[in-house]
Amino acid sequence: DGIASGLHQLPKMRTDLTLRKGANRLIIDAKYYGKSMQTNRFSAKSTVNSANLYQILTYVKNEDVKQTGNVAGLLLYAKTDGFEQPELDVVVQGSRIGAQTLDLNKPWVEVRAQLDALVQWIPKS
């Protein structure tokens, strides 16, 4: 009783977008910050935001409960001027995880091409 009583306090975990092709899925979480990358205070190295990375990895792992590798996750950031932009493509715990930017200042036809290119992230059977 005591353990289950706090469940109403948990936030809902809802992805922004899921693309499906058969049994394969790509979970996309869209982000917008004035500065997309975080800076390590010890080395001044720019890295992908830790909380965002853990969030997309959690979405992927919760979706791929059988650990088939048929679910990938992508953080999609709006491009910001004057700062380093994330370009990440790694395998974490057997799942492809990435971060890319979308340049919303481009003409719509180019924005659409950027979006269309995201389908390459859907795992292949």
Helices and strands as residue ranges (DSSP letters): G 4-9, E 17-21, E 24-31, E 37-39, E 46-48, H 50-63, E 71-78, E 88-92, E 95-102, H 108-116, G 117-121
